[in-house]
């Protein structure tokens, strides 16, 4: 397991060991964060990704080297869109918050529409750790996606 994976597990254990804000209070903020991501992805508007991540954000995507920082993460998502990824979805499974940080587990899906060939449905789970900003908004600090199927 990589150092990033171990760090994420340790952080998740820390979150599980403290008292969290009720999910009902956090859910609207998490839904807004998801809507902003889906707008950038599905419109598509790749430039919109940069403002959704903290300056030190890390994206870990199924077996690929981590991408660090909004610019690298934006380039990654833009490459996925260019490769034919369409119709991204999120369905929140659970969300918790403790002060400055929030944790979201969601089921995610996307359709891969290559220039030739059949459409491929890809699904999996995404874990995002958000950091509350001074203006009260949430930005993604850690984003992990584990896909279950497809190329």
Secondary structure by P-SEA (a helix, b strand, c coil): ccaaaaaaaaaaaaaaaccccccccaaaaaaaaaaaaaaacccccccccccccccbbbbbcccccccccaaaaaaaaaaaaaacccbbbbbbccccccccbbbbbbbbbbbbbcccccbbbbbbbbbbbbbbccccbbbbcbbbbbbcccc
